[in-house]
Amino acid sequence: MPSASSIIVAAIQATPVYFDREASTAKACRLIAEAGAQGAVLAGFGETWLPGYPGFAWRPQSTPGWWDAAEAYLDQAIAIPGPETDRLCKAAREAGTDVVIGVVELDTQTQGTVYATLLFIGREGVILGRHRKLRPTAYERVAWGQGDAQGLVVHQRPYGRISGLNCWEHNMMLPGFALVAGGTQIHVGAWPGRELAAAPDAPNPQWPRQHLLSRAFAAQAACYVICAGGLLKPSDMPERYKELVNFTYTGDSAIIDPRGEIIALAPNGEETVLTARIDLRNVRAAKAVNDIAGHYARPDIFDLRLNRGAPRQAGVILASGGGDESGEPEQLQSHGADRPRPGSQTG
């Protein structure tokens, strides 16, 4: 019989409808319902699953269709909160499942920047928070802006504490330590997927890094990791963009225990909702001998400072004329600390 601390979690390995946020949202809602039907209390998707990873960014900008794809990628990004997040919140509530999903988030102020964002949604149908990828990797910097630490937090849920990072953020070490210090117990590692049969000028292979870094995180943090990988092949792209993608991502999602061992592995290249039953007693057992932010730390030697201040954007200041006799500059817009944070949605 499962114990009171025993729960089911899921890694959703599926292909989004690339460059189509509406269709991708509808598919995500169906997959969330499927995860809920299998008893999952938490389901994780891959990096920028909605509406897809920017494979075009790895091609030269002189490639036919590149600029069209870049424009379309901005056009299909989502706002947080917005209509798409409302639908996802509703799906999470109906499924009774917490969801961590990678989305392409639009900067609603400038309308010209998007972020690789992990969106955290509670089973109550509310947005718990978001985390923007701190540093896009290599040519991803062409497509995404750099994130901030506002969302680098651990979320307390009824069954445990959850966290998440995108792809090579697991290479950075310090973001992971911040989450370990927050007491993470179940972590979602969102990846674009394992690369297969890449052309010479395609992205560097994620394999074995996807599993290597996810397993290392699990062992160091003494937590479960839902390693969620995406699927991508040229034929998945709209016809006009197929020549822009010259590599394949095959998913290779996995669920990993607090000692770094893989306990469930998705079929290579196939769509699936991968589930595993986990037991948080194993987290406590692992942390009992390896709590790297607690008894296995040396705070007298090392200190991590985390700046969770709001990101700043360029302000607009114009000299007053005519109407303002003071002659002082007039600040038309204020950014940074006054920037709104994501609100809760009830779907």
C-alpha positions as CSV (number, residue, x, y, z in Angstrom):
1,M,0.0,0.0,0.0
2,P,1.3,3.5,-0.8
3,S,2.3,5.6,2.2
4,A,0.8,9.0,3.0
5,S,3.9,10.6,1.5
6,S,3.6,8.6,-1.7
7,I,2.5,10.5,-4.8
8,I,2.5,10.2,-8.6
9,V,4.4,12.7,-10.8
10,A,4.5,13.0,-14.5
11,A,6.9,14.2,-17.3
12,I,5.0,15.2,-20.4
13,Q,7.0,14.4,-23.5
14,A,5.1,15.6,-26.6
15,T,5.5,17.8,-29.6
16,P,3.8,21.3,-29.4
17,V,2.2,22.8,-32.4
18,Y,5.1,25.0,-33.4
19,F,4.5,28.7,-34.0
20,D,0.8,28.3,-32.9
21,R,0.1,29.3,-29.4
22,E,-3.6,28.6,-29.6
23,A,-3.2,25.0,-30.9
24,S,-0.3,24.4,-28.5
25,T,-2.4,25.6,-25.5
26,A,-5.3,23.3,-26.5
27,K,-2.9,20.3,-26.8
28,A,-1.3,21.2,-23.4
29,C,-4.7,21.2,-21.8
30,R,-5.4,17.7,-23.2
31,L,-2.1,16.4,-21.9
32,I,-2.7,17.9,-18.5
33,A,-6.1,16.1,-18.4
34,E,-4.3,12.9,-19.3
35,A,-1.7,13.4,-16.5
36,G,-4.5,14.0,-14.0
37,A,-6.4,10.9,-15.1
38,Q,-3.3,8.9,-14.3
39,G,-3.2,10.3,-10.8
40,A,-0.3,12.8,-11.2
41,V,-0.3,15.6,-8.6
42,L,2.5,17.3,-10.6
43,A,3.2,17.4,-14.3
44,G,6.2,18.9,-16.0
45,F,6.7,20.0,-19.6
46,G,9.9,20.8,-21.5
47,E,11.6,24.1,-22.2
48,T,9.5,26.7,-24.0
49,W,7.0,24.0,-24.9
50,L,4.3,26.6,-25.7
51,P,4.6,27.3,-28.6
52,G,7.9,25.7,-29.1
53,Y,11.7,25.9,-29.0
54,P,13.3,28.4,-31.4
55,G,15.2,26.1,-33.6
56,F,15.5,28.8,-36.3
57,A,17.8,30.8,-34.0
58,W,20.7,28.3,-34.7
59,R,20.7,29.0,-38.4
60,P,22.4,32.0,-40.1
61,Q,20.2,35.0,-40.4
62,S,20.8,34.9,-44.1
63,T,18.8,31.6,-44.3
64,P,15.6,32.1,-46.3
65,G,12.7,32.5,-44.0
66,W,14.8,33.4,-40.9
67,W,13.4,36.9,-40.3
68,D,9.8,35.7,-41.0
69,A,10.3,33.0,-38.3
70,A,11.8,35.5,-35.9
71,E,8.7,37.8,-36.3
72,A,6.3,34.9,-36.0
73,Y,8.0,33.7,-32.8
74,L,7.4,37.1,-31.2
75,D,3.8,37.1,-32.5
76,Q,3.0,33.7,-31.0
77,A,4.5,34.4,-27.5
78,I,2.1,34.6,-24.6
79,A,1.4,37.2,-21.9
80,I,1.4,36.2,-18.2
81,P,-1.4,36.5,-17.2
82,G,-3.3,36.2,-20.4
83,P,-5.9,34.0,-22.3
84,E,-3.5,31.1,-22.7
85,T,-2.6,31.0,-19.0
86,D,-6.4,31.3,-18.1
87,R,-6.9,28.1,-20.2
88,L,-4.0,26.3,-18.6
89,C,-5.2,27.3,-15.1
90,K,-8.6,25.9,-15.9
91,A,-7.1,22.6,-17.2
92,A,-5.0,22.3,-14.0
93,R,-8.0,22.8,-11.8
94,E,-10.1,20.3,-13.7
95,A,-7.3,17.7,-13.6
96,G,-6.5,18.4,-10.0
97,T,-2.8,18.6,-11.1
98,D,-0.1,21.1,-10.5
99,V,1.7,22.1,-13.7
100,V,5.1,23.4,-14.6
101,I,5.3,24.3,-18.2
102,G,7.9,26.1,-20.4
103,V,6.4,29.0,-22.3
104,V,7.7,31.7,-24.6
105,E,6.7,34.8,-22.5
106,L,6.3,38.1,-24.2
107,D,7.5,41.3,-22.6
108,T,4.2,43.1,-22.7
109,Q,5.7,46.5,-22.4
110,T,8.3,46.6,-25.2
111,Q,6.5,43.9,-27.3
112,G,10.0,43.1,-28.7
113,T,11.5,40.7,-26.2
114,V,10.5,37.2,-25.2
115,Y,11.8,35.0,-22.3
116,A,12.3,31.3,-21.8
117,T,9.9,31.1,-18.9
118,L,8.9,28.3,-16.6
119,L,5.3,28.9,-15.5
120,F,4.1,27.3,-12.2
121,I,0.3,26.6,-12.0
122,G,-1.5,25.2,-9.0
123,R,-4.3,22.7,-9.0
124,E,-6.5,25.4,-7.5
125,G,-6.4,27.1,-11.0
126,V,-3.9,29.9,-10.0
127,I,-0.6,31.0,-11.2
128,L,1.9,30.2,-8.4
129,G,4.8,32.1,-10.1
130,R,7.2,32.2,-13.1
131,H,10.9,31.8,-13.6
132,R,12.6,33.4,-16.6
133,K,15.8,31.6,-17.8
134,L,18.7,33.5,-16.4
135,R,21.1,33.2,-19.3
136,P,20.1,31.8,-22.7
137,T,22.6,29.4,-24.1
138,A,24.7,30.2,-27.3
139,Y,22.4,31.2,-30.2
140,E,19.3,31.1,-27.9
141,R,20.4,34.6,-27.0
142,V,19.2,35.7,-30.5
143,A,15.7,34.6,-29.6
144,W,15.4,35.2,-25.8
145,G,16.1,37.9,-23.4
146,Q,18.0,37.2,-20.1
147,G,15.9,36.6,-17.1
148,D,16.0,37.6,-13.4
149,A,15.9,36.0,-10.0
150,Q,12.3,37.1,-9.0
151,G,11.1,33.6,-9.9
152,L,14.0,31.7,-8.4
153,V,11.9,30.4,-5.6
154,V,10.6,27.2,-4.1
155,H,6.8,26.8,-4.0
156,Q,5.2,25.1,-1.1
157,R,2.4,22.7,-2.2
158,P,0.2,20.4,-0.1
159,Y,2.4,17.3,-0.9
160,G,5.8,19.0,-0.8
161,R,8.1,21.8,-2.1
162,I,8.6,22.2,-5.8
163,S,11.1,24.1,-8.0
164,G,12.3,24.3,-11.6
165,L,15.0,25.4,-13.9
166,N,15.5,25.5,-17.7
167,C,18.1,23.4,-19.5
168,W,21.6,24.6,-18.9
169,E,20.7,26.6,-15.9
170,H,21.6,23.3,-14.3
171,N,25.1,23.9,-15.4
172,M,25.3,27.2,-13.5
173,M,25.4,25.7,-10.0
174,L,24.4,28.8,-8.1
175,P,20.7,28.9,-9.2
176,G,20.4,25.3,-8.1
177,F,22.0,26.1,-4.8
178,A,19.4,28.8,-4.2
179,L,16.6,26.4,-4.8
180,V,18.2,23.8,-2.5
181,A,18.5,26.4,0.2
182,G,14.8,26.9,-0.2
183,G,14.2,23.2,0.6
184,T,13.2,21.9,-2.8
185,Q,11.9,18.3,-2.7
186,I,10.6,17.8,-6.3
187,H,12.3,19.7,-9.1
188,V,11.3,20.1,-12.7
189,G,14.2,20.2,-15.1
190,A,12.8,21.5,-18.4
191,W,14.9,20.7,-21.5
192,P,14.4,21.0,-25.3
193,G,15.2,17.3,-25.6
194,R,18.1,15.1,-26.6
195,E,19.6,16.0,-29.9
196,L,19.8,13.2,-32.5
197,A,21.5,13.1,-35.9
198,A,22.5,16.7,-35.9
199,A,24.1,18.4,-38.8
200,P,27.6,19.8,-38.2
201,D,26.3,23.3,-37.7
202,A,23.4,22.3,-35.4
203,P,23.3,22.8,-31.6
204,N,25.7,21.0,-29.4
205,P,24.2,17.7,-28.2
206,Q,22.3,17.7,-25.0
207,W,23.1,14.0,-24.5
208,P,24.4,13.0,-22.0
209,R,24.1,16.4,-20.4
210,Q,20.3,16.3,-20.0
211,H,20.4,13.1,-17.9
212,L,23.9,13.8,-16.4
213,L,23.0,17.3,-15.1
214,S,19.5,16.2,-14.0
215,R,20.9,13.2,-12.1
216,A,23.6,15.4,-10.5
217,F,21.0,17.9,-9.4
218,A,18.9,15.1,-7.8
219,A,21.8,13.7,-5.9
220,Q,23.2,17.1,-4.8
221,A,19.8,18.5,-3.8
222,A,18.6,15.2,-2.4
223,C,15.3,15.6,-4.3
224,Y,13.3,14.0,-7.0
225,V,13.8,15.5,-10.5
226,I,11.2,15.4,-13.3
227,C,13.5,15.7,-16.4
228,A,11.1,16.8,-19.1
229,G,12.4,16.8,-22.6
230,G,10.8,18.1,-25.7
231,L,10.3,16.7,-29.2
232,L,11.3,18.4,-32.4
233,K,12.0,17.4,-36.0
234,P,12.0,19.3,-39.2
235,S,8.6,17.8,-40.3
236,D,7.0,19.3,-37.1
237,M,7.6,22.8,-38.4
238,P,5.2,24.8,-40.6
239,E,6.1,24.2,-44.2
240,R,7.7,27.6,-44.7
241,Y,10.1,27.0,-41.8
242,K,11.2,23.4,-42.3
243,E,14.5,24.4,-43.9
244,L,15.4,26.4,-40.8
245,V,15.6,23.3,-38.5
246,N,18.3,20.8,-39.3
247,F,18.3,18.7,-36.1
248,T,16.0,16.5,-34.1
249,Y,15.1,16.4,-30.4
250,T,14.0,13.0,-29.2
251,G,12.8,13.9,-25.7
252,D,14.4,11.2,-23.5
253,S,12.4,12.4,-20.5
254,A,13.1,10.7,-17.1
255,I,12.1,10.7,-13.5
256,I,15.1,10.6,-11.1
257,D,15.2,9.7,-7.4
258,P,17.0,11.6,-4.6
259,R,20.1,9.5,-5.0
260,G,20.4,10.3,-8.7
261,E,19.0,7.0,-10.1
262,I,16.6,7.0,-13.0
263,I,13.4,5.3,-12.0
264,A,11.3,5.9,-15.1
265,L,12.5,6.6,-18.7
266,A,10.3,7.7,-21.6
267,P,10.5,5.9,-25.0
268,N,12.9,7.6,-27.4
269,G,11.2,10.0,-29.7
270,E,7.6,9.1,-28.8
271,E,4.9,11.2,-27.3
272,T,4.0,9.9,-23.8
273,V,2.9,11.0,-20.3
274,L,5.6,9.4,-18.3
275,T,4.6,8.7,-14.7
276,A,6.3,7.3,-11.6
277,R,5.2,6.9,-8.0
278,I,7.6,8.7,-5.6
279,D,7.8,8.7,-1.9
280,L,9.0,11.9,0.0
281,R,10.4,9.6,2.8
282,N,13.2,9.0,0.3
283,V,13.9,12.7,0.1
284,R,14.1,13.0,3.9
285,A,16.4,10.0,4.0
286,A,18.7,11.5,1.4
287,K,18.8,14.9,3.1
288,A,19.5,13.3,6.4
289,V,23.1,12.7,5.2
290,N,23.4,15.3,2.5
291,D,21.7,18.6,3.1
292,I,24.1,20.9,1.2
293,A,22.4,24.1,2.4
294,G,22.1,22.8,5.9
295,H,24.3,20.5,8.0
296,Y,26.4,19.7,4.9
297,A,27.2,23.4,4.3
298,R,29.9,25.7,5.6
299,P,28.2,29.1,5.9
300,D,31.3,30.3,7.8
301,I,33.3,30.0,4.6
302,F,30.7,30.4,1.8
303,D,27.9,32.9,1.3
304,L,25.5,33.2,-1.6
305,R,23.8,36.6,-2.2
306,L,20.7,36.5,-4.3
307,N,19.3,39.7,-5.9
308,R,15.6,39.3,-6.3
309,G,15.1,42.9,-7.3
310,A,12.7,43.6,-10.2
311,P,14.4,43.8,-13.6
312,R,15.0,47.3,-15.0
313,Q,14.2,48.6,-18.5
314,A,15.1,51.8,-20.2
315,G,13.0,54.7,-18.8
316,V,11.8,57.5,-20.9
317,I,12.5,61.0,-19.6
318,L,11.6,64.1,-21.6
319,A,12.3,67.7,-20.8
320,S,9.1,69.5,-20.0
321,G,8.1,72.3,-22.3
322,G,5.4,75.0,-22.0
323,G,3.1,73.5,-19.4
324,D,5.7,73.0,-16.7
325,E,7.3,76.2,-15.6
326,S,9.8,74.4,-13.4
327,G,11.9,73.4,-16.3
328,E,12.6,70.1,-14.6
329,P,12.6,66.8,-16.6
330,E,9.3,65.0,-16.7
331,Q,9.6,61.2,-16.2
332,L,6.9,59.7,-18.4
333,Q,7.4,56.0,-17.5
334,S,8.7,54.3,-14.4
335,H,10.2,50.8,-14.6
336,G,11.9,48.3,-12.2
337,A,10.4,48.3,-8.7
338,D,6.9,49.3,-10.0
339,R,6.8,46.6,-12.6
340,P,3.8,44.3,-12.0
341,R,4.4,40.7,-11.0
342,P,2.3,37.9,-12.4
343,G,-1.2,37.7,-11.0
344,S,-3.4,34.8,-10.0
345,Q,-5.8,33.4,-12.4
346,T,-8.9,31.3,-11.6
347,G,-9.5,30.2,-15.2
